Amino acid sequence: MADIKEYYSANVKREWERLTQDPYHKLEFETTLHFLKKHLPKKGLVLDAGGGPGRYTVELAKQGYEVVLSDIAKANLEFAKRQITDSKLQNKVKDVVEGSIVDLSEFAHNTFDAVICLGGPLSHVEGDENRNKAVTELIRVAKKHAPIFVSVFGKFGGLILDLYGSTDKISAAGFKRFVSTGEDYSWRKKYYAHYFTSEELQSLFTQNGCKIVALAGLEGLGTPLPEAINKLAKNEKAYRNWLKAHYKLCTYPVVAGLSIHMLIVAKKI
């Protein structure tokens, strides 16, 4: 986790801007917001675990939720505090704390009305045991029947993007391991990431006593086609029609499994 903390500490502004830089990247953000709107309670206290520079914290606070932001990178949290102040949301953001999703011991059992862990923090947790521990922590701090939203990197979406991108990764020594296990030790050239199958992601929650409410591919069928999505967005009517189709189709298991980012919505029971 030290290495990934280093990466995000050095790329705070890039991560803040990533979700809004163009229509293709907005698909991840807007589709996530679509499912948050659908499954969040009307009000309550939300934990934004691994929330980075606070993009979702700010958005939910604007919608009237009380939010606690947690992240491993102090630089992210300092940036988030500035965004919160500039947006005059200090009364809604109850705390900003440094910490890892693997250890949420600063929070008591059954504290939050909802928990979000978005953008891939769970994909940067190395090892099955540690990923399971992170999931159990996210569940532990949620109240009974609370929704838990987690998005991760998808293995098959990653393979699709490799086909459309450089051959360097496919010819590298670690490619066979990636195909077999989803383990990638060259994310952003030198960092660790784990890419999930939909079955693997769902199993992490069901084996820890949760009910699966939804599974969605955040980029969906647009995963390998950023230029096409960006071009389509210039035609307002066509793009609006595409988004309607996307929201309907992204929950099909095959589409969710092929997306570069997958979102699971689970409910603590």
C-alpha positions as CSV (number, residue, x, y, z in Angstrom):
1,M,0.0,0.0,0.0
2,A,3.0,2.3,0.5
3,D,3.7,2.4,-3.2
4,I,0.1,3.1,-4.2
5,K,0.0,5.9,-1.6
6,E,3.0,7.3,-3.3
7,Y,1.3,7.3,-6.6
8,Y,-1.9,9.0,-5.5
9,S,0.0,11.5,-3.4
10,A,1.8,12.6,-6.5
11,N,-1.3,12.7,-8.7
12,V,-4.0,14.4,-6.7
13,K,-5.1,16.9,-9.3
14,R,-5.0,14.2,-12.0
15,E,-7.3,12.0,-10.0
16,W,-9.7,14.9,-9.1
17,E,-10.0,15.8,-12.8
18,R,-10.1,12.2,-14.1
19,L,-13.8,11.6,-13.8
20,T,-14.8,14.9,-15.6
21,Q,-12.1,15.3,-18.2
22,D,-14.2,14.1,-21.1
23,P,-17.5,12.3,-21.9
24,Y,-15.8,8.8,-21.8
25,H,-14.4,9.3,-18.3
26,K,-17.7,10.9,-17.2
27,L,-19.4,7.6,-18.0
28,E,-17.8,6.1,-14.9
29,F,-18.8,9.1,-12.7
30,E,-22.3,9.6,-14.1
31,T,-23.1,5.8,-14.1
32,T,-21.9,5.6,-10.5
33,L,-24.1,8.6,-9.5
34,H,-27.1,6.9,-11.3
35,F,-26.8,3.9,-9.0
36,L,-26.1,6.0,-5.9
37,K,-29.3,7.9,-6.6
38,K,-31.2,4.7,-7.1
39,H,-29.9,2.8,-4.0
40,L,-28.8,5.4,-1.3
41,P,-31.2,6.1,1.5
42,K,-32.9,9.5,1.2
43,K,-30.6,10.9,3.9
44,G,-28.0,9.8,6.4
45,L,-24.3,9.5,7.2
46,V,-22.1,8.1,4.4
47,L,-18.5,6.9,4.7
48,D,-16.5,7.6,1.6
49,A,-13.7,5.1,2.1
50,G,-10.6,5.4,-0.1
51,G,-12.3,8.6,-1.4
52,G,-9.2,10.2,-2.8
53,P,-9.4,14.0,-3.3
54,G,-13.1,13.9,-2.5
55,R,-15.0,14.0,-5.8
56,Y,-17.9,11.9,-4.4
57,T,-17.7,13.4,-0.9
58,V,-18.3,16.8,-2.4
59,E,-21.1,15.6,-4.7
60,L,-23.0,13.8,-1.9
61,A,-22.6,16.7,0.5
62,K,-24.1,18.9,-2.1
63,Q,-27.1,16.5,-2.3
64,G,-27.6,16.9,1.5
65,Y,-25.9,13.8,2.9
66,E,-23.5,14.0,5.9
67,V,-20.2,12.5,4.8
68,V,-17.0,11.2,6.4
69,L,-14.0,11.0,4.0
70,S,-11.2,8.6,4.5
71,D,-8.1,8.0,2.4
72,I,-4.5,6.8,2.7
73,A,-2.9,9.8,1.0
74,K,-2.6,12.9,3.1
75,A,-2.2,15.0,0.0
76,N,-5.6,13.9,-1.2
77,L,-7.2,14.8,2.0
78,E,-5.6,18.3,2.1
79,F,-6.9,18.9,-1.5
80,A,-10.4,17.6,-0.5
81,K,-10.5,20.0,2.5
82,R,-9.9,22.9,0.1
83,Q,-12.7,21.7,-2.2
84,I,-15.0,21.3,0.8
85,T,-14.3,24.8,2.1
86,D,-14.6,26.4,-1.4
87,S,-18.0,24.7,-1.8
88,K,-19.1,25.8,1.7
89,L,-19.8,22.2,2.7
90,Q,-18.0,22.1,6.0
91,N,-21.3,21.5,7.9
92,K,-22.0,18.4,5.8
93,V,-18.6,16.8,5.8
94,K,-18.3,15.7,9.3
95,D,-14.7,14.4,9.3
96,V,-11.7,13.9,7.0
97,V,-9.4,11.2,8.2
98,E,-6.3,9.4,7.1
99,G,-6.6,5.6,6.9
100,S,-6.7,2.5,4.9
101,I,-9.8,0.5,3.8
102,V,-8.1,-2.6,5.2
103,D,-8.3,-1.1,8.7
104,L,-11.3,1.1,9.5
105,S,-10.9,0.6,13.3
106,E,-11.3,4.3,14.0
107,F,-15.0,3.7,13.2
108,A,-17.4,1.7,15.4
109,H,-19.6,-1.2,14.2
110,N,-22.9,-0.2,12.5
111,T,-22.0,3.5,12.2
112,F,-22.9,4.5,8.7
113,D,-26.2,4.6,6.8
114,A,-24.2,3.8,3.6
115,V,-20.6,3.1,2.6
116,I,-19.0,3.9,-0.7
117,C,-15.6,2.8,-1.9
118,L,-15.3,4.1,-5.5
119,G,-12.8,4.4,-8.2
120,G,-10.8,1.2,-7.5
121,P,-9.3,1.3,-3.9
122,L,-10.1,-2.4,-3.4
123,S,-8.2,-3.1,-6.6
124,H,-5.0,-1.7,-5.0
125,V,-5.2,-4.1,-2.0
126,E,-2.8,-6.9,-2.6
127,G,-3.6,-10.5,-1.6
128,D,-6.9,-12.4,-1.2
129,E,-6.7,-12.2,2.6
130,N,-6.3,-8.5,2.6
131,R,-9.0,-7.9,0.1
132,N,-11.4,-10.0,2.2
133,K,-10.4,-8.0,5.3
134,A,-11.1,-4.8,3.5
135,V,-14.6,-6.0,2.4
136,T,-15.4,-7.2,6.0
137,E,-14.3,-3.7,7.3
138,L,-16.6,-1.9,4.8
139,I,-19.4,-4.2,5.9
140,R,-18.7,-3.9,9.6
141,V,-19.0,-0.2,9.8
142,A,-22.3,-0.1,7.9
143,K,-25.6,-0.3,9.7
144,K,-27.8,-3.3,9.2
145,H,-29.5,-3.2,5.8
146,A,-27.3,-0.3,4.7
147,P,-26.1,-0.3,1.1
148,I,-22.4,-0.7,0.3
149,F,-21.1,0.6,-3.1
150,V,-17.7,-0.7,-4.3
151,S,-16.2,-0.2,-7.8
152,V,-13.1,-2.1,-9.0
153,F,-11.1,-2.8,-12.1
154,G,-12.5,-5.5,-14.4
155,K,-10.2,-8.2,-15.7
156,F,-11.9,-8.7,-19.0
157,G,-12.3,-5.0,-19.6
158,G,-8.5,-4.7,-18.9
159,L,-7.8,-7.4,-21.5
160,I,-10.0,-5.6,-24.1
161,L,-8.2,-2.4,-23.5
162,D,-4.8,-4.2,-23.9
163,L,-6.0,-5.4,-27.3
164,Y,-6.8,-1.8,-28.3
165,G,-3.6,-0.4,-26.8
166,S,0.1,-1.1,-26.9
167,T,1.4,-4.7,-27.4
168,D,3.9,-4.1,-24.6
169,K,1.8,-5.4,-21.8
170,I,0.6,-8.5,-23.8
171,S,4.2,-9.4,-24.6
172,A,5.5,-8.7,-21.1
173,A,6.4,-11.6,-18.7
174,G,3.5,-10.9,-16.4
175,F,0.7,-11.2,-19.0
176,K,0.1,-15.0,-18.4
177,R,-0.2,-14.3,-14.6
178,F,-2.7,-11.5,-15.4
179,V,-4.8,-13.7,-17.5
180,S,-4.9,-16.4,-14.8
181,T,-5.2,-14.3,-11.7
182,G,-6.0,-10.7,-12.5
183,E,-2.7,-9.7,-10.8
184,D,-0.9,-6.7,-12.4
185,Y,2.4,-5.4,-11.0
186,S,2.8,-2.9,-13.8
187,W,-0.3,-0.7,-13.3
188,R,0.8,2.8,-14.4
189,K,4.1,1.1,-15.3
190,K,5.2,0.1,-11.8
191,Y,2.3,-0.2,-9.3
192,Y,0.1,-3.0,-8.1
193,A,-3.5,-3.6,-9.1
194,H,-5.9,-6.5,-9.0
195,Y,-8.5,-6.9,-11.7
196,F,-11.7,-8.7,-10.8
197,T,-14.1,-11.0,-12.5
198,S,-17.7,-10.3,-11.7
199,E,-18.0,-13.7,-10.0
200,E,-15.0,-13.0,-7.8
201,L,-16.3,-9.6,-6.8
202,Q,-19.8,-10.9,-5.9
203,S,-18.4,-13.8,-3.9
204,L,-16.5,-11.5,-1.7
205,F,-19.7,-9.9,-0.5
206,T,-22.0,-12.9,-0.4
207,Q,-19.5,-15.0,1.6
208,N,-19.4,-12.1,4.1
209,G,-23.2,-12.1,4.6
210,C,-24.4,-9.5,2.1
211,K,-27.1,-9.6,-0.5
212,I,-26.2,-8.4,-4.0
213,V,-28.5,-5.6,-5.1
214,A,-26.9,-4.6,-8.4
215,L,-23.8,-5.2,-10.5
216,A,-23.0,-2.8,-13.3
217,G,-20.3,-2.0,-15.9
218,L,-19.6,1.7,-15.5
219,E,-18.3,2.2,-19.0
220,G,-20.2,-0.8,-20.3
221,L,-20.2,-1.4,-24.0
222,G,-18.2,1.8,-24.4
223,T,-15.2,0.4,-22.6
224,P,-12.8,0.0,-25.6
225,L,-14.2,3.0,-27.5
226,P,-13.2,6.3,-25.8
227,E,-13.0,8.2,-29.1
228,A,-16.4,7.0,-30.2
229,I,-18.0,8.0,-26.9
230,N,-16.4,11.5,-27.0
231,K,-17.5,12.0,-30.6
232,L,-21.0,10.8,-29.9
233,A,-21.3,13.2,-27.0
234,K,-21.1,16.1,-29.5
235,N,-24.6,15.1,-30.7
236,E,-26.8,15.9,-27.7
237,K,-29.8,13.8,-28.8
238,A,-27.8,10.8,-29.9
239,Y,-25.8,10.9,-26.6
240,R,-28.9,11.2,-24.5
241,N,-30.3,8.1,-26.3
242,W,-27.1,6.2,-25.8
243,L,-27.0,7.0,-22.1
244,K,-30.6,5.6,-21.7
245,A,-29.5,2.4,-23.5
246,H,-26.3,2.3,-21.4
247,Y,-28.1,2.5,-18.1
248,K,-30.4,-0.3,-19.2
249,L,-27.7,-2.6,-20.6
250,C,-24.8,-2.0,-18.1
251,T,-26.4,-4.4,-15.6
252,Y,-26.4,-7.3,-18.0
253,P,-23.8,-9.7,-16.5
254,V,-21.9,-10.0,-19.7
255,V,-21.7,-6.2,-20.1
256,A,-20.7,-5.7,-16.4
257,G,-18.0,-8.3,-16.8
258,L,-16.5,-6.7,-19.9
259,S,-16.3,-3.2,-18.4
260,I,-13.0,-1.7,-17.3
261,H,-14.7,-0.5,-14.1
262,M,-17.4,-2.6,-12.3
263,L,-19.7,-1.4,-9.6
264,I,-21.3,-3.7,-7.1
265,V,-24.1,-2.6,-4.8
266,A,-24.5,-4.9,-1.8
267,K,-26.8,-4.7,1.2
268,K,-25.7,-5.7,4.8
269,I,-28.2,-8.3,6.2
